[in-house]
Every structure is written in structure tokens, then in C-alpha cells.
Amino acid sequence: MPVEFLTDDEAAGFGRYAGVPSRADLERVFFLDDEDRVLIERRRGAHMKLGFALQLVTVRWVGAFLEDPLDVPVVVLDFVAERPGSTISGRSGGSVS
């Protein structure tokens, strides 16, 4: 994606998390509504559902899909996986950067 109009610092931070979102940001942006849950439920397996959910919340926050979809702060992973009523919980303790 062309980024010539961005400063060097903005270009370096584009398309990635620029730190860990605050609890308030998590609650405001990283939620999954009923329509999101319908899309997520179309996926097979908890790992695919979690990955899809992380892509949804990441594109909302970052404004782009990550080059490495595993480059998500653990706090985001935990927040999405542990939402009440979630069918995507059950994180196995794997390493996510």
C-alpha cells in the first residue's frame, strides 16, 4: 500500500499494533456483536473461529490486516477469547507475540 504521504514514524507504525490497547479501548473497539458472531460461527474449529475474530477486531483497530496474523498482543487475544457467551474460548496457552 502506498504510504508516501505518511511521516516516517507513521509509515513505520502502519498496519501493526502500536502498543497494547488499554482496557477501555478493548471494551470499546474489540467487542463482537451479533452479526460478528454469525460470521464467526461459520468457521470450523475453535482455532479458526478465534483467528477470524482476531482479524475482525484487528482490522477495526489497526485499519488493515496484519502481515503476520499472529502479531497480536496477548491482551487482545485473551480479551477476544474470554468474552462471555463466546464459542471461541479455550486458548491452549500457545505463543502469540
Phi and psi restraints in degrees (range 20) as a CNS / XPLOR table:
assign (resid 1 and name C) (resid 2 and name N)
       (resid 2 and name CA) (resid 2 and name C) 1.0 -65.0 20.0 2
assign (resid 2 and name N) (resid 2 and name CA)
       (resid 2 and name C) (resid 3 and name N) 1.0 133.6 20.0 2
assign (resid 2 and name C) (resid 3 and name N)
       (resid 3 and name CA) (resid 3 and name C) 1.0 -131.7 20.0 2
assign (resid 3 and name N) (resid 3 and name CA)
       (resid 3 and name C) (resid 4 and name N) 1.0 22.5 20.0 2
assign (resid 3 and name C) (resid 4 and name N)
       (resid 4 and name CA) (resid 4 and name C) 1.0 -61.8 20.0 2
assign (resid 4 and name N) (resid 4 and name CA)
       (resid 4 and name C) (resid 5 and name N) 1.0 -25.2 20.0 2
assign (resid 4 and name C) (resid 5 and name N)
       (resid 5 and name CA) (resid 5 and name C) 1.0 -81.8 20.0 2
assign (resid 5 and name N) (resid 5 and name CA)
       (resid 5 and name C) (resid 6 and name N) 1.0 -7.4 20.0 2
assign (resid 5 and name C) (resid 6 and name N)
       (resid 6 and name CA) (resid 6 and name C) 1.0 -91.2 20.0 2
assign (resid 6 and name N) (resid 6 and name CA)
       (resid 6 and name C) (resid 7 and name N) 1.0 153.4 20.0 2
assign (resid 6 and name C) (resid 7 and name N)
       (resid 7 and name CA) (resid 7 and name C) 1.0 -69.4 20.0 2
assign (resid 7 and name N) (resid 7 and name CA)
       (resid 7 and name C) (resid 8 and name N) 1.0 167.3 20.0 2
assign (resid 7 and name C) (resid 8 and name N)
       (resid 8 and name CA) (resid 8 and name C) 1.0 -59.2 20.0 2
assign (resid 8 and name N) (resid 8 and name CA)
       (resid 8 and name C) (resid 9 and name N) 1.0 -41.6 20.0 2
assign (resid 8 and name C) (resid 9 and name N)
       (resid 9 and name CA) (resid 9 and name C) 1.0 -65.8 20.0 2
assign (resid 9 and name N) (resid 9 and name CA)
       (resid 9 and name C) (resid 10 and name N) 1.0 -41.7 20.0 2
assign (resid 9 and name C) (resid 10 and name N)
       (resid 10 and name CA) (resid 10 and name C) 1.0 -65.0 20.0 2
assign (resid 10 and name N) (resid 10 and name CA)
       (resid 10 and name C) (resid 11 and name N) 1.0 -42.6 20.0 2
assign (resid 10 and name C) (resid 11 and name N)
       (resid 11 and name CA) (resid 11 and name C) 1.0 -64.3 20.0 2
assign (resid 11 and name N) (resid 11 and name CA)
       (resid 11 and name C) (resid 12 and name N) 1.0 -38.6 20.0 2
assign (resid 11 and name C) (resid 12 and name N)
       (resid 12 and name CA) (resid 12 and name C) 1.0 -65.8 20.0 2
assign (resid 12 and name N) (resid 12 and name CA)
       (resid 12 and name C) (resid 13 and name N) 1.0 -31.3 20.0 2
assign (resid 12 and name C) (resid 13 and name N)
       (resid 13 and name CA) (resid 13 and name C) 1.0 -93.5 20.0 2
assign (resid 13 and name N) (resid 13 and name CA)
       (resid 13 and name C) (resid 14 and name N) 1.0 -4.0 20.0 2
assign (resid 13 and name C) (resid 14 and name N)
       (resid 14 and name CA) (resid 14 and name C) 1.0 -69.7 20.0 2
assign (resid 14 and name N) (resid 14 and name CA)
       (resid 14 and name C) (resid 15 and name N) 1.0 136.2 20.0 2
assign (resid 14 and name C) (resid 15 and name N)
       (resid 15 and name CA) (resid 15 and name C) 1.0 76.0 20.0 2
assign (resid 15 and name N) (resid 15 and name CA)
       (resid 15 and name C) (resid 16 and name N) 1.0 22.3 20.0 2
assign (resid 15 and name C) (resid 16 and name N)
       (resid 16 and name CA) (resid 16 and name C) 1.0 -152.2 20.0 2
assign (resid 16 and name N) (resid 16 and name CA)
       (resid 16 and name C) (resid 17 and name N) 1.0 161.0 20.0 2
assign (resid 16 and name C) (resid 17 and name N)
       (resid 17 and name CA) (resid 17 and name C) 1.0 -70.1 20.0 2
assign (resid 17 and name N) (resid 17 and name CA)
       (resid 17 and name C) (resid 18 and name N) 1.0 131.2 20.0 2
assign (resid 17 and name C) (resid 18 and name N)
       (resid 18 and name CA) (resid 18 and name C) 1.0 -100.6 20.0 2
assign (resid 18 and name N) (resid 18 and name CA)
       (resid 18 and name C) (resid 19 and name N) 1.0 48.6 20.0 2
assign (resid 18 and name C) (resid 19 and name N)
       (resid 19 and name CA) (resid 19 and name C) 1.0 118.5 20.0 2
assign (resid 19 and name N) (resid 19 and name CA)
       (resid 19 and name C) (resid 20 and name N) 1.0 -176.3 20.0 2
assign (resid 19 and name C) (resid 20 and name N)
       (resid 20 and name CA) (resid 20 and name C) 1.0 -91.1 20.0 2
assign (resid 20 and name N) (resid 20 and name CA)
       (resid 20 and name C) (resid 21 and name N) 1.0 127.1 20.0 2
assign (resid 20 and name C) (resid 21 and name N)
       (resid 21 and name CA) (resid 21 and name C) 1.0 -63.3 20.0 2
assign (resid 21 and name N) (resid 21 and name CA)
       (resid 21 and name C) (resid 22 and name N) 1.0 147.2 20.0 2
assign (resid 21 and name C) (resid 22 and name N)
       (resid 22 and name CA) (resid 22 and name C) 1.0 -72.1 20.0 2
assign (resid 22 and name N) (resid 22 and name CA)
       (resid 22 and name C) (resid 23 and name N) 1.0 165.9 20.0 2
assign (resid 22 and name C) (resid 23 and name N)
       (resid 23 and name CA) (resid 23 and name C) 1.0 -59.1 20.0 2
assign (resid 23 and name N) (resid 23 and name CA)
       (resid 23 and name C) (resid 24 and name N) 1.0 -41.0 20.0 2
assign (resid 23 and name C) (resid 24 and name N)
       (resid 24 and name CA) (resid 24 and name C) 1.0 -62.5 20.0 2
assign (resid 24 and name N) (resid 24 and name CA)
       (resid 24 and name C) (resid 25 and name N) 1.0 -41.6 20.0 2
assign (resid 24 and name C) (resid 25 and name N)
       (resid 25 and name CA) (resid 25 and name C) 1.0 -64.6 20.0 2
assign (resid 25 and name N) (resid 25 and name CA)
       (resid 25 and name C) (resid 26 and name N) 1.0 -41.2 20.0 2
assign (resid 25 and name C) (resid 26 and name N)
       (resid 26 and name CA) (resid 26 and name C) 1.0 -59.1 20.0 2
assign (resid 26 and name N) (resid 26 and name CA)
       (resid 26 and name C) (resid 27 and name N) 1.0 -46.6 20.0 2
assign (resid 26 and name C) (resid 27 and name N)
       (resid 27 and name CA) (resid 27 and name C) 1.0 -70.0 20.0 2
assign (resid 27 and name N) (resid 27 and name CA)
       (resid 27 and name C) (resid 28 and name N) 1.0 -29.2 20.0 2
assign (resid 27 and name C) (resid 28 and name N)
       (resid 28 and name CA) (resid 28 and name C) 1.0 -83.9 20.0 2
assign (resid 28 and name N) (resid 28 and name CA)
       (resid 28 and name C) (resid 29 and name N) 1.0 -38.6 20.0 2
assign (resid 28 and name C) (resid 29 and name N)
       (resid 29 and name CA) (resid 29 and name C) 1.0 -111.5 20.0 2
assign (resid 29 and name N) (resid 29 and name CA)
       (resid 29 and name C) (resid 30 and name N) 1.0 -32.6 20.0 2
assign (resid 29 and name C) (resid 30 and name N)
       (resid 30 and name CA) (resid 30 and name C) 1.0 -94.7 20.0 2
assign (resid 30 and name N) (resid 30 and name CA)
       (resid 30 and name C) (resid 31 and name N) 1.0 32.4 20.0 2
assign (resid 30 and name C) (resid 31 and name N)
       (resid 31 and name CA) (resid 31 and name C) 1.0 -94.4 20.0 2
assign (resid 31 and name N) (resid 31 and name CA)
       (resid 31 and name C) (resid 32 and name N) 1.0 160.6 20.0 2
assign (resid 31 and name C) (resid 32 and name N)
       (resid 32 and name CA) (resid 32 and name C) 1.0 -120.9 20.0 2
assign (resid 32 and name N) (resid 32 and name CA)
       (resid 32 and name C) (resid 33 and name N) 1.0 118.4 20.0 2
assign (resid 32 and name C) (resid 33 and name N)
       (resid 33 and name CA) (resid 33 and name C) 1.0 -86.9 20.0 2
assign (resid 33 and name N) (resid 33 and name CA)
       (resid 33 and name C) (resid 34 and name N) 1.0 -177.5 20.0 2
assign (resid 33 and name C) (resid 34 and name N)
       (resid 34 and name CA) (resid 34 and name C) 1.0 -60.9 20.0 2
assign (resid 34 and name N) (resid 34 and name CA)
       (resid 34 and name C) (resid 35 and name N) 1.0 -39.5 20.0 2
assign (resid 34 and name C) (resid 35 and name N)
       (resid 35 and name CA) (resid 35 and name C) 1.0 -65.4 20.0 2
assign (resid 35 and name N) (resid 35 and name CA)
       (resid 35 and name C) (resid 36 and name N) 1.0 -39.8 20.0 2
assign (resid 35 and name C) (resid 36 and name N)
       (resid 36 and name CA) (resid 36 and name C) 1.0 -61.3 20.0 2
assign (resid 36 and name N) (resid 36 and name CA)
       (resid 36 and name C) (resid 37 and name N) 1.0 -44.0 20.0 2
assign (resid 36 and name C) (resid 37 and name N)
       (resid 37 and name CA) (resid 37 and name C) 1.0 -62.8 20.0 2
assign (resid 37 and name N) (resid 37 and name CA)
       (resid 37 and name C) (resid 38 and name N) 1.0 -35.6 20.0 2
assign (resid 37 and name C) (resid 38 and name N)
       (resid 38 and name CA) (resid 38 and name C) 1.0 -62.6 20.0 2
assign (resid 38 and name N) (resid 38 and name CA)
       (resid 38 and name C) (resid 39 and name N) 1.0 -45.9 20.0 2
assign (resid 38 and name C) (resid 39 and name N)
       (resid 39 and name CA) (resid 39 and name C) 1.0 -62.1 20.0 2
assign (resid 39 and name N) (resid 39 and name CA)
       (resid 39 and name C) (resid 40 and name N) 1.0 -42.3 20.0 2
assign (resid 39 and name C) (resid 40 and name N)
       (resid 40 and name CA) (resid 40 and name C) 1.0 -64.7 20.0 2
assign (resid 40 and name N) (resid 40 and name CA)
       (resid 40 and name C) (resid 41 and name N) 1.0 -41.6 20.0 2
assign (resid 40 and name C) (resid 41 and name N)
       (resid 41 and name CA) (resid 41 and name C) 1.0 -65.5 20.0 2
assign (resid 41 and name N) (resid 41 and name CA)
       (resid 41 and name C) (resid 42 and name N) 1.0 -16.2 20.0 2
assign (resid 41 and name C) (resid 42 and name N)
       (resid 42 and name CA) (resid 42 and name C) 1.0 -73.1 20.0 2
assign (resid 42 and name N) (resid 42 and name CA)
       (resid 42 and name C) (resid 43 and name N) 1.0 -14.6 20.0 2
assign (resid 42 and name C) (resid 43 and name N)
       (resid 43 and name CA) (resid 43 and name C) 1.0 -84.6 20.0 2
assign (resid 43 and name N) (resid 43 and name CA)
       (resid 43 and name C) (resid 44 and name N) 1.0 153.0 20.0 2
assign (resid 43 and name C) (resid 44 and name N)
       (resid 44 and name CA) (resid 44 and name C) 1.0 -96.2 20.0 2
assign (resid 44 and name N) (resid 44 and name CA)
       (resid 44 and name C) (resid 45 and name N) 1.0 138.4 20.0 2
assign (resid 44 and name C) (resid 45 and name N)
       (resid 45 and name CA) (resid 45 and name C) 1.0 78.0 20.0 2
assign (resid 45 and name N) (resid 45 and name CA)
       (resid 45 and name C) (resid 46 and name N) 1.0 144.9 20.0 2
assign (resid 45 and name C) (resid 46 and name N)
       (resid 46 and name CA) (resid 46 and name C) 1.0 -61.3 20.0 2
assign (resid 46 and name N) (resid 46 and name CA)
       (resid 46 and name C) (resid 47 and name N) 1.0 -37.2 20.0 2
assign (resid 46 and name C) (resid 47 and name N)
       (resid 47 and name CA) (resid 47 and name C) 1.0 -66.6 20.0 2
assign (resid 47 and name N) (resid 47 and name CA)
       (resid 47 and name C) (resid 48 and name N) 1.0 -37.5 20.0 2
assign (resid 47 and name C) (resid 48 and name N)
       (resid 48 and name CA) (resid 48 and name C) 1.0 -70.8 20.0 2
assign (resid 48 and name N) (resid 48 and name CA)
       (resid 48 and name C) (resid 49 and name N) 1.0 -38.5 20.0 2
assign (resid 48 and name C) (resid 49 and name N)
       (resid 49 and name CA) (resid 49 and name C) 1.0 -63.8 20.0 2
assign (resid 49 and name N) (resid 49 and name CA)
       (resid 49 and name C) (resid 50 and name N) 1.0 -43.9 20.0 2
assign (resid 49 and name C) (resid 50 and name N)
       (resid 50 and name CA) (resid 50 and name C) 1.0 -64.6 20.0 2
assign (resid 50 and name N) (resid 50 and name CA)
       (resid 50 and name C) (resid 51 and name N) 1.0 -44.0 20.0 2
assign (resid 50 and name C) (resid 51 and name N)
       (resid 51 and name CA) (resid 51 and name C) 1.0 -60.7 20.0 2
assign (resid 51 and name N) (resid 51 and name CA)
       (resid 51 and name C) (resid 52 and name N) 1.0 -42.5 20.0 2
assign (resid 51 and name C) (resid 52 and name N)
       (resid 52 and name CA) (resid 52 and name C) 1.0 -65.5 20.0 2
assign (resid 52 and name N) (resid 52 and name CA)
       (resid 52 and name C) (resid 53 and name N) 1.0 -43.7 20.0 2
assign (resid 52 and name C) (resid 53 and name N)
       (resid 53 and name CA) (resid 53 and name C) 1.0 -61.1 20.0 2
assign (resid 53 and name N) (resid 53 and name CA)
       (resid 53 and name C) (resid 54 and name N) 1.0 -41.4 20.0 2
assign (resid 53 and name C) (resid 54 and name N)
       (resid 54 and name CA) (resid 54 and name C) 1.0 -64.6 20.0 2
assign (resid 54 and name N) (resid 54 and name CA)
       (resid 54 and name C) (resid 55 and name N) 1.0 -37.4 20.0 2
assign (resid 54 and name C) (resid 55 and name N)
       (resid 55 and name CA) (resid 55 and name C) 1.0 -63.6 20.0 2
assign (resid 55 and name N) (resid 55 and name CA)
       (resid 55 and name C) (resid 56 and name N) 1.0 -42.4 20.0 2
assign (resid 55 and name C) (resid 56 and name N)
       (resid 56 and name CA) (resid 56 and name C) 1.0 -58.8 20.0 2
assign (resid 56 and name N) (resid 56 and name CA)
       (resid 56 and name C) (resid 57 and name N) 1.0 -51.7 20.0 2
assign (resid 56 and name C) (resid 57 and name N)
       (resid 57 and name CA) (resid 57 and name C) 1.0 -71.6 20.0 2
assign (resid 57 and name N) (resid 57 and name CA)
       (resid 57 and name C) (resid 58 and name N) 1.0 -31.3 20.0 2
assign (resid 57 and name C) (resid 58 and name N)
       (resid 58 and name CA) (resid 58 and name C) 1.0 -67.2 20.0 2
assign (resid 58 and name N) (resid 58 and name CA)
       (resid 58 and name C) (resid 59 and name N) 1.0 -45.0 20.0 2
assign (resid 58 and name C) (resid 59 and name N)
       (resid 59 and name CA) (resid 59 and name C) 1.0 -66.1 20.0 2
assign (resid 59 and name N) (resid 59 and name CA)
       (resid 59 and name C) (resid 60 and name N) 1.0 -30.2 20.0 2
assign (resid 59 and name C) (resid 60 and name N)
       (resid 60 and name CA) (resid 60 and name C) 1.0 -67.4 20.0 2
assign (resid 60 and name N) (resid 60 and name CA)
       (resid 60 and name C) (resid 61 and name N) 1.0 -40.3 20.0 2
assign (resid 60 and name C) (resid 61 and name N)
       (resid 61 and name CA) (resid 61 and name C) 1.0 -83.0 20.0 2
assign (resid 61 and name N) (resid 61 and name CA)
       (resid 61 and name C) (resid 62 and name N) 1.0 -48.8 20.0 2
assign (resid 61 and name C) (resid 62 and name N)
       (resid 62 and name CA) (resid 62 and name C) 1.0 -84.2 20.0 2
assign (resid 62 and name N) (resid 62 and name CA)
       (resid 62 and name C) (resid 63 and name N) 1.0 -31.7 20.0 2
assign (resid 62 and name C) (resid 63 and name N)
       (resid 63 and name CA) (resid 63 and name C) 1.0 91.1 20.0 2
assign (resid 63 and name N) (resid 63 and name CA)
       (resid 63 and name C) (resid 64 and name N) 1.0 6.0 20.0 2
assign (resid 63 and name C) (resid 64 and name N)
       (resid 64 and name CA) (resid 64 and name C) 1.0 -160.3 20.0 2
assign (resid 64 and name N) (resid 64 and name CA)
       (resid 64 and name C) (resid 65 and name N) 1.0 162.9 20.0 2
assign (resid 64 and name C) (resid 65 and name N)
       (resid 65 and name CA) (resid 65 and name C) 1.0 -80.4 20.0 2
assign (resid 65 and name N) (resid 65 and name CA)
       (resid 65 and name C) (resid 66 and name N) 1.0 146.2 20.0 2
assign (resid 65 and name C) (resid 66 and name N)
       (resid 66 and name CA) (resid 66 and name C) 1.0 -74.2 20.0 2
assign (resid 66 and name N) (resid 66 and name CA)
       (resid 66 and name C) (resid 67 and name N) 1.0 144.6 20.0 2
assign (resid 66 and name C) (resid 67 and name N)
       (resid 67 and name CA) (resid 67 and name C) 1.0 -60.3 20.0 2
assign (resid 67 and name N) (resid 67 and name CA)
       (resid 67 and name C) (resid 68 and name N) 1.0 -43.4 20.0 2
assign (resid 67 and name C) (resid 68 and name N)
       (resid 68 and name CA) (resid 68 and name C) 1.0 -111.1 20.0 2
assign (resid 68 and name N) (resid 68 and name CA)
       (resid 68 and name C) (resid 69 and name N) 1.0 106.0 20.0 2
assign (resid 68 and name C) (resid 69 and name N)
       (resid 69 and name CA) (resid 69 and name C) 1.0 -63.6 20.0 2
assign (resid 69 and name N) (resid 69 and name CA)
       (resid 69 and name C) (resid 70 and name N) 1.0 -11.3 20.0 2
assign (resid 69 and name C) (resid 70 and name N)
       (resid 70 and name CA) (resid 70 and name C) 1.0 -88.5 20.0 2
assign (resid 70 and name N) (resid 70 and name CA)
       (resid 70 and name C) (resid 71 and name N) 1.0 -3.2 20.0 2
assign (resid 70 and name C) (resid 71 and name N)
       (resid 71 and name CA) (resid 71 and name C) 1.0 -84.9 20.0 2
assign (resid 71 and name N) (resid 71 and name CA)
       (resid 71 and name C) (resid 72 and name N) 1.0 56.9 20.0 2
assign (resid 71 and name C) (resid 72 and name N)
       (resid 72 and name CA) (resid 72 and name C) 1.0 -115.6 20.0 2
assign (resid 72 and name N) (resid 72 and name CA)
       (resid 72 and name C) (resid 73 and name N) 1.0 133.4 20.0 2
assign (resid 72 and name C) (resid 73 and name N)
       (resid 73 and name CA) (resid 73 and name C) 1.0 -58.4 20.0 2
assign (resid 73 and name N) (resid 73 and name CA)
       (resid 73 and name C) (resid 74 and name N) 1.0 140.4 20.0 2
assign (resid 73 and name C) (resid 74 and name N)
       (resid 74 and name CA) (resid 74 and name C) 1.0 -56.8 20.0 2
assign (resid 74 and name N) (resid 74 and name CA)
       (resid 74 and name C) (resid 75 and name N) 1.0 -34.2 20.0 2
assign (resid 74 and name C) (resid 75 and name N)
       (resid 75 and name CA) (resid 75 and name C) 1.0 -61.9 20.0 2
assign (resid 75 and name N) (resid 75 and name CA)
       (resid 75 and name C) (resid 76 and name N) 1.0 -35.2 20.0 2
assign (resid 75 and name C) (resid 76 and name N)
       (resid 76 and name CA) (resid 76 and name C) 1.0 -69.4 20.0 2
assign (resid 76 and name N) (resid 76 and name CA)
       (resid 76 and name C) (resid 77 and name N) 1.0 -46.3 20.0 2
assign (resid 76 and name C) (resid 77 and name N)
       (resid 77 and name CA) (resid 77 and name C) 1.0 -56.2 20.0 2
assign (resid 77 and name N) (resid 77 and name CA)
       (resid 77 and name C) (resid 78 and name N) 1.0 -49.2 20.0 2
assign (resid 77 and name C) (resid 78 and name N)
       (resid 78 and name CA) (resid 78 and name C) 1.0 -63.5 20.0 2
assign (resid 78 and name N) (resid 78 and name CA)
       (resid 78 and name C) (resid 79 and name N) 1.0 -42.4 20.0 2
assign (resid 78 and name C) (resid 79 and name N)
       (resid 79 and name CA) (resid 79 and name C) 1.0 -61.9 20.0 2
assign (resid 79 and name N) (resid 79 and name CA)
       (resid 79 and name C) (resid 80 and name N) 1.0 -46.3 20.0 2
assign (resid 79 and name C) (resid 80 and name N)
       (resid 80 and name CA) (resid 80 and name C) 1.0 -68.7 20.0 2
assign (resid 80 and name N) (resid 80 and name CA)
       (resid 80 and name C) (resid 81 and name N) 1.0 -41.5 20.0 2
assign (resid 80 and name C) (resid 81 and name N)
       (resid 81 and name CA) (resid 81 and name C) 1.0 -71.5 20.0 2
assign (resid 81 and name N) (resid 81 and name CA)
       (resid 81 and name C) (resid 82 and name N) 1.0 -24.8 20.0 2
assign (resid 81 and name C) (resid 82 and name N)
       (resid 82 and name CA) (resid 82 and name C) 1.0 -106.1 20.0 2
assign (resid 82 and name N) (resid 82 and name CA)
       (resid 82 and name C) (resid 83 and name N) 1.0 17.4 20.0 2
assign (resid 82 and name C) (resid 83 and name N)
       (resid 83 and name CA) (resid 83 and name C) 1.0 -67.7 20.0 2
assign (resid 83 and name N) (resid 83 and name CA)
       (resid 83 and name C) (resid 84 and name N) 1.0 140.6 20.0 2
assign (resid 83 and name C) (resid 84 and name N)
       (resid 84 and name CA) (resid 84 and name C) 1.0 -57.4 20.0 2
assign (resid 84 and name N) (resid 84 and name CA)
       (resid 84 and name C) (resid 85 and name N) 1.0 137.3 20.0 2
assign (resid 84 and name C) (resid 85 and name N)
       (resid 85 and name CA) (resid 85 and name C) 1.0 78.8 20.0 2
assign (resid 85 and name N) (resid 85 and name CA)
       (resid 85 and name C) (resid 86 and name N) 1.0 5.3 20.0 2
assign (resid 85 and name C) (resid 86 and name N)
       (resid 86 and name CA) (resid 86 and name C) 1.0 -75.9 20.0 2
assign (resid 86 and name N) (resid 86 and name CA)
       (resid 86 and name C) (resid 87 and name N) 1.0 139.3 20.0 2
assign (resid 86 and name C) (resid 87 and name N)
       (resid 87 and name CA) (resid 87 and name C) 1.0 -102.7 20.0 2
assign (resid 87 and name N) (resid 87 and name CA)
       (resid 87 and name C) (resid 88 and name N) 1.0 12.4 20.0 2
assign (resid 87 and name C) (resid 88 and name N)
       (resid 88 and name CA) (resid 88 and name C) 1.0 -112.5 20.0 2
assign (resid 88 and name N) (resid 88 and name CA)
       (resid 88 and name C) (resid 89 and name N) 1.0 8.3 20.0 2
assign (resid 88 and name C) (resid 89 and name N)
       (resid 89 and name CA) (resid 89 and name C) 1.0 -76.5 20.0 2
assign (resid 89 and name N) (resid 89 and name CA)
       (resid 89 and name C) (resid 90 and name N) 1.0 -179.8 20.0 2
assign (resid 89 and name C) (resid 90 and name N)
       (resid 90 and name CA) (resid 90 and name C) 1.0 102.2 20.0 2
assign (resid 90 and name N) (resid 90 and name CA)
       (resid 90 and name C) (resid 91 and name N) 1.0 33.9 20.0 2
assign (resid 90 and name C) (resid 91 and name N)
       (resid 91 and name CA) (resid 91 and name C) 1.0 -56.4 20.0 2
assign (resid 91 and name N) (resid 91 and name CA)
       (resid 91 and name C) (resid 92 and name N) 1.0 132.4 20.0 2
assign (resid 91 and name C) (resid 92 and name N)
       (resid 92 and name CA) (resid 92 and name C) 1.0 -91.5 20.0 2
assign (resid 92 and name N) (resid 92 and name CA)
       (resid 92 and name C) (resid 93 and name N) 1.0 12.1 20.0 2
assign (resid 92 and name C) (resid 93 and name N)
       (resid 93 and name CA) (resid 93 and name C) 1.0 83.7 20.0 2
assign (resid 93 and name N) (resid 93 and name CA)
       (resid 93 and name C) (resid 94 and name N) 1.0 12.7 20.0 2
assign (resid 93 and name C) (resid 94 and name N)
       (resid 94 and name CA) (resid 94 and name C) 1.0 -64.4 20.0 2
assign (resid 94 and name N) (resid 94 and name CA)
       (resid 94 and name C) (resid 95 and name N) 1.0 162.7 20.0 2
assign (resid 94 and name C) (resid 95 and name N)
       (resid 95 and name CA) (resid 95 and name C) 1.0 -86.7 20.0 2
assign (resid 95 and name N) (resid 95 and name CA)
       (resid 95 and name C) (resid 96 and name N) 1.0 121.1 20.0 2
assign (resid 95 and name C) (resid 96 and name N)
       (resid 96 and name CA) (resid 96 and name C) 1.0 -126.1 20.0 2
assign (resid 96 and name N) (resid 96 and name CA)
       (resid 96 and name C) (resid 97 and name N) 1.0 128.2 20.0 2
